[in-house]
Amino acid sequence: MEDRSRAPLRARPRSPGYLIDVVKQLREGGTVTAAESSPVSAPRTRQRERTTSTRALRLASTAAVLDALWHGEAVTGSDLIATTGLTRATVHDVCADLIAAGWVEELADQRAHGSYARGRPARRYGLRARAGVVLGLEASSARCTALVTDLLGVPLGTAESTCRRDAGERRTAAGEAAGAALAEAGAAVEEVLACTVAVPAPVAASGRVEVRSNPYWVLMDAGLSEHLQRRLSCPVRLANDADLAALAEGRRGGAAGVLDHITVLADGGFGAGLVAAGSLVRGRWGRGGEMRWLDLVTDVGAPIGLGPLLALWDAEGPDAFPDTHGPLEVEPGTGDLEADLERAHRVLREAADGDSRALAVAERAGHHLARVVATAAGLFDPEVVVLAGQLAEDLQPVVDVASHVLPELLDEPVPRLVTSPLGGGVIAVGAAQQALDDVRADALHVRLPGAAAALADR
């Protein structure tokens, strides 16, 4: 299976023409608020009303040009005029400002590349991909994985550090992984423009773990965002791991181009990222994707992931996990998730090779997975359900069985069940993607390394 986790990330494009509308509104004497001029909620988005002025018009023009350059391909002034609706003089003046600020560079003309031989060469511009970097960090219960990318989403460095379930160790491991990934990327701490930390806990819209009644969730929080904020001196966002996996899958993974989808992390415990009509569904306290309802589902009994279950069924047979009508009193598996996942990978590969005993285990897992997916799909009605995590690359024998069983549990059409192409690093990929989106959404207020001030403060 192709591993897309090292492919460039792509920031979410803004709504077509929205920046052009902002510029036109300013020219016509209207007023624009920050909420109207930005389609994405960003950490430092300013809510104060901006009155009509030459400065406000210039900032709107700058935002339009910078956004048009963010796809990474070289464009000419004529391209930018067509995209933004701005005049030629304004486009080139704004590009000069962006070059001076460090966001953009002027590229060699097309004549140097043999594209044409006559006439005045067109000026060509491109985003400086290494004007800064972003950092995505997955902080699971056993390890911290960091990913550094440039502003076009190209991976530059990655690192991993193990930890135990101790708050201090988690903070230390997060710092070590971040530092090692930055070193591999050849990037200084000052170059990090935004960071997102993924944790296996519900995170509210406030960016905090506000449900403090669950000790595990409190431990997973561990003050990671505050700790990294002090080390990095840039905005640090805390987010749920399954939500970020859903972001990655929807942008460039198994649900790319799909507006209604669910991404299920299926390794140690089931958890989901829910996307409806293109928007993430968090709920009031961030528990939208918590699958604790599985405690009440007949023949499921708990949100235990496929890693421990496959290890159990491989060791004791497909009948080892009895039918249930309520929460389990004792969870299956060895208690060592890494060992369970290793055993699960082995039995799944044996099933793919046609081993009869392994196929029986995969069939048992497929029936179990079908009930898990059916309950989630019955609630949220997705078009696609993506199975993500470390096991995803080997889950096809289980998915084949579950896909066959789903029509018995749901009315047609049933959701399409697929495995993630993003590999075991999907959460770190989603975290880096969120950080990249945050930078793009608030670029005018981001001060680049070595710059005296952000564009909006000049």
N, C-alpha and C positions, 0 to 999 in steps of 0.2 A: 504493500500500500504506500502511496506517495505521502511523504511527511512534509506538510506545508508549514510546520512550526518555524522554519528558518526563512520562509519567504517574507518579502516586505509587507508590513502592515499598511493599511490604508485608512486615513482619517475619514470620518463621515463627511460627505460633501454637504455644503449648506443648501438650503432650498433654492431652486433655480430662480434667479432674478431678484432674490430678496434684497441683496445689497444695492442693486440698481434702483429698486423702489425707495430705499432709504435715501440715496443720493438725490433722486428726483423730488422726494418730499422736502428735503432740506432746501433745494433750489427754489421750490414753490412757496417757501415761507412757512412751512409747517414746523412742528416740533417732533422730536423722536426721543423716546426713552430707551435706556439700555435694554430693557426687556423686549421692546419691539425690534431692536436692531440685532438681536442675537437669538437664533433658534435653539441654542443649547444652553442649559443652565451651567455656568462655570463657577469655580470656587470664589473668584473675586469679581464677578460681574457687578457692575455698578448700577444701582437702581435709580439714581437721581436723574431727573429730566434734563436733557440736553437742549438748550435753546438754539435757534437758528443763528449761525455765525460762520464766518469764514473758517475758523478753526474746526468747528464741528463738521463742516462740509469736507474739509481736507482729511479729517480722520475717517469719515465714511468712505471717501475715495481711496484712502490708503488700505482700509479693510477690504474693499472690493478687489483691488489689485493683488494684495497679498493672498487672498483666498483663491483667486484665479490661478496663482502660481503654485499652489500647494500640491497639485497632482504630480509635480516633479519633472515634467517634460519642459524642454526649452520652448519659449513662445516669443513671438515678435510683438512690437508695439501694436501692430494692426490686429493681431490676435486678441490682445488685451482690450483694445477699443471695442471690438465686436462682442467680447464677453461681458464687459462692464458697462458699456454705453457712455464711457467718459470720452472727453476730447483727447486728441493726440497730445496736445501740450500738457494736459493734466496727467495723462498716463506716464509720459516720460519724466515729468517733474516728480511724481510719486515714486517712480522706480529709482530715481536719483536719491530720494530720501531713504528708501528701503535699502539701497546699497550702502549708504552712509551709516545706517543703523545696524548693518550686519546681517539682515534677513535675506537679501537677494544679491546675486552677482550678475554682471553682464558677461555674456558668453561670446566666444569667437563667432564672427559672422559666417553665414552660410557659404560665402565664396571660398572660405578656407577649407570647406568640406566638399567643394566641387559641385554644389547644388545649382549654381548659376554663374555666369561669367560677365554679365552686363548690368549696368545700372548701379545706383547707389545701394550698398548692402544694407539690409534691414538690421536694426539693433535687436539682439536676442537676449532674453532674460531667463533666469532660473532661480528657484529657491536654493539657498545654501543649506544643504542637508545636514552639514556638520556645524551649523550655527549654534547648536546645542544638542543635548540628548535627553531622552526620557528613560525612566526606570520603572519596570514592573516587577513586583515581588510577590511570590506565593509563599505564605507562611502557614503550612499545614501543621498537623499535630506532631509530625516527626522530623520535618526538614523545612528549610527555607531555600527557595529557588529564585534567583534574580536574573532578569533579562534587561539588557540595555540596547536601545535602538536609536538610530538617528531620526531626524524630523520627517523622513519619508518612510519610516517604519522598517528600515533595513536592520536586521539584528547585527550588533557589533560585539557583544560579549555576554556570556552567561556563566553562572556559578551556583554552587549548591553547598549548603552547610547543614549538618544534622543537629538536632536538638531533642531534648526530652520535654515532657509536659511541665515545664517550669517557666514562669514569666520572665525571670532574669535571663535564663538560657535562651529563650525565644528572642529576646531583644538583642542579645549578643550574636546569635546566629544570623539574625536579619542584617545586622550591621556588617558581619563578616561576608555574607553572600553579596551584599550590595557593593562592598569595597572590592571584592575579587572580580565581580562582573565589570565594574568600572575600569579596573586595571587591565583586564583582557581587552576592553574596548579602547584603551588608550585615552580615556576621558577623565578629566579632573572633576572633583566634587562640584566645583563652581559651574560646570557646564550642564548640570542636571537642571532642567527647566520645570519638571513635574515628576511626581512619583505616585504610584498607586499600589497599595498593599492589599492583597487578597487574604481573607481569613475565613475559616469554616464556622462562621457565626452570622446571625442575621444583623445587617447593618441598616439602620434607618436612614431616611433622606437627610438627616442632620449630619451623616457621616460618622456616627458613633454607634457602638453596641449599647442600645438603650434598655434592652431586656436583660436585667442583671440577676434574675432569679435562677438562671441556669449556670452553675459554676464552671462548666466546660466552656461555655461561650465567653464568660468573663476571662478565663485563662487564655483562650485563643486571641482575645483582644490584646491583653498584656501591655497596653500602652505603646504599641508598636508605632503608630502614626506620630505620636508626640516625640518618641525616641528618634525616629528618622528625620523628623522636621528639624530637630536640633543639629543633626549631623549634616544635613543636606542644604539647609537654608533655602528651600523651595517649597511650594505647596505640596502636601502629602495627603492623599485621599485614602480612606479606609473603605473597603467594599467587600461584599460577600463573594466567595470563590465561585459558586455556581452562577451567580449573576454575570461575573466577568467571563466565565466560560461561554455563557450564552451570547455575550457581546462578540467574542471571537468567532464563534460558530456562525452567527448571523452575518458577520462582516465578510468572512473569507473561509468558512468551514462548511460543515454539512448542511447548514441552513442558509447559505448565502442566497440573497434575493428573496427569501421567504419572510412574510410579515408576521405570521403566527406560528411560533415554534416553541418547543421546550427542549432545553439541554439538560440531560440527567447525568450527574456524576455518579458512577456506579461501582467504584472500587471498594472502599471500606464501608461506606454507608451511603444510602440514596439521598441525594439532594438535587434540587432543580433550579434552573434559571428560566423564568417564564417571560415570554415576549408576546404581546398581543397588539395587533395593528402597528407593529414596528416599535412599540414602547415597552420598556421593562416594567414588569408588575412586581412591586416590592411589598405592598401592603403598608399599614400604618407604622409598624415597628420593624419592617424589613424581613418579616417571616413568610413572605409570599411563596417562596420555594421550599420551605421546610416541610419535609414529608412525614411528619410525626403521625399523620392520619393512618399510615400503614400499620400502626399498632392495632387498628380496629378492622383491618381488612382480612377476611377469612382466607386462610391458606398462605398468608404473607406474614402477619404477626409482628413485624418490626421493620424499620427502615434500614435493615442490614444489607450491605452491598454484596455484589457478586463475588468479591475476593474471598471473604470468609466462607460463603456458602459453597462455592466451587471446591474450596479446599476440604470442607467437611464431606461433601458428597463424593469426592475422589477418595477420601480416606475410609469412609464408612458406608458408602453406597447411596444411591439416589433416594432411598426411603428413610435416611437417617434424620431428616428434618420433618417432623410430623405435621399434619394439618392442624391449624390453630384457629381459634375463634376469639382471640384477644391478644394482648401484649405478651411477649415471651418473658419468662422469668429468668432464663439463662440464654445468653447470646451464643451462637455457634462460632466455630473457628478456634484457632489456637491462642488468640490474644496477641499474636505477633503479626501485624498486618503485612509487613514486608515478606515474611515467610509464606503467608496465605496467598499473596499476589504472585509470588514465584511459582507456587504449586498450581495456582489457577491458570497462569500462562501455559504451563506445561500441559495440563489436561486439555486446554482449548486447542493447542497445536496438535495434540494427538487426535482430537476429534476431527480437526481439519484434514488430517491424514487418513481418516477412515477407521480408526481404532474403535471397535464395537463398545468396549467398556467406557471409553471417553465420550462416545456419542450418546450413551445413555445418560451420562452426567450432564452433557450439553442440553439434551432434551428436557431433563428435569429443570435446569436453569432457565430454559426458554419458556416453559409453562409459568414458572415463578415470575419471570420478567414481564410476561404478557399481562399478568394481573396488576403488577405495579404500573405499567404503562397505561393500561385500560382505566385505572382509577384516576390518574392524572389527566388523561385525554378526555375522560368523561366530564371533568370539571372545567377544563380550559379550551377544549376543542381546537387543538393545533393542527396545522397541515403536516408538520414534520416533527418527529421526536429524535433528537440526536443523543446517542450514547457516547459519553466522553470520559476521559481519564486514562490511566495507564493500561487498563485492560482493553481499551477500545480496538486497538489494532488486531486483536485475536478473537473478538467477540462474534464474528460472522456466523459460526455454527449455532450460537445461542439466538442471534437475531433472526436467522432463518426459521427456527422453530416458533419464536414469539410472533413473527409476522404471519405465520400460518394460523396461529391460535387467536390472534386479535379479532378477526371477523366473528368469532364465536362469542366474544365478550362485548363488542360494540356494534352499533348500527353502521352500515356503510354510508359514506366512504370512511374508512379508518385512516388514521394518520400513517404516513410513511415512516418506517423505523430504519434509521441509518446509523452507522458508526462514524465517529469523528475522524477526519483526515489530519487533524492537527497534532496528534501524538500526546504523550504524557505531559507535555509542557503547555497544554492548552490554557491553564489558568494564568500562568505567567504571561503568555501571549495576550490574553484578554486584559491583564493588568497594564501591560505596556500600551495596548491599544487605547485604554481609558485615559492614561496619562497623555498620550499623543492627542486625543480628542480635546482634553482640557487645555493644552497649549494652543491648539488651533482656535478654539472658541474664544480665548482671551488673549490672543497674540499682541494686541495693541498695548496691553498692560504688562507684558512680560519683558523684563530687562535682560537682554542677552549678556553673556560674559564679556567684560571689557567695555560695555556701553555705559555712558554716563546716566542714561535714564531710559525708561520705556518710551515707545512712540507716543503714547497718549500723554506723557508727562513732559514732553519736550516743549 
